[in-house]
Amino acid sequence: MTPEELVDAAISVAEEGVLRREMPIGAVVEMGGEIIASTHTQDQARQRHLVVMSSQVVQPGDRRGLADGGVGPMMVVIV
């Protein structure tokens, strides 16, 4: 996937969050040309006042990498 495609995907995820009354922040994780994880902020749903996304989106990538025999090159895009 190109960087532009990844940014577009992260924006789409952010838009999904906005529809759920969340902040317009989305993230995707790409590995091997495939999006393996995505999320948007969930502060309203979890009743939080602090935006914490890194673990929500990176942990699935870590698990995927470990399942494949080791974490390979991964790109995380947050917009």
N, C-alpha and C positions, 0 to 999 in steps of 0.2 A: 504494500500500500504506500502511496505517496504521502508526504507530510500534509499536503492539502486535504487529502481524503481523511486522514486521521483527525485533523482539526474540524472538518465538516462533521465527522462522526461524533466528536466530543460536543460540538455545538448542538447537534440533534439530541444528545443525551441531556444536555443542560435545558433544552426546551421542554423535554419530558418532565424535568423537575419543576419548571415554572408552572406547568399545567397542574402540578400537585401542590402549588403555592410554596415551593421551595426557592432558595436563592438560585440565580441563573448560573450555576457552576456545574460543569459536567466533566467527566474524565473517561478515557479509554486506555487500555493496555494492549499493545500490539506485540506479537511474537511470531516470527516466521511468516509475515505477511497476512496474519489473521488477527482480528480483534478477539482477545481471549477473556477480557473482563471490561465492564463499564459500570459507571454509577453516576448519580447526581447527588447533590447535598440532600440530607434527610433531617435537617435541623428541626423543622416543624413537626415531622412525624415522630421524631425522638425527643421532642421538647427540649432542645439544646440551644444555647446561645453562642456556641463556638463551632466554627466550620472545621470538621475533621474528615478528610476524604482519603488520605494517603493509604491507610490500612484497608479501607473498603475496596479500593481498586487494585492495590498492589498485592495483597495476600492471595487472591485467586491466581494471579500470575506466578507468584512464588510456588504455589501448590502445583500448578501446571508444569513449571520448569522442573520441579523435583520429580514429578511423575514421569517426565521425559528423560530422566537420568542426569539432571543438572540444569541450573538456570542458565539459559542461553541469552542471546541479545534480546533486550526488551525495550520498547519505547513507550513511555507514559506521556500522554497529552492531557493537560488540564486547562480548560478555558472558562 
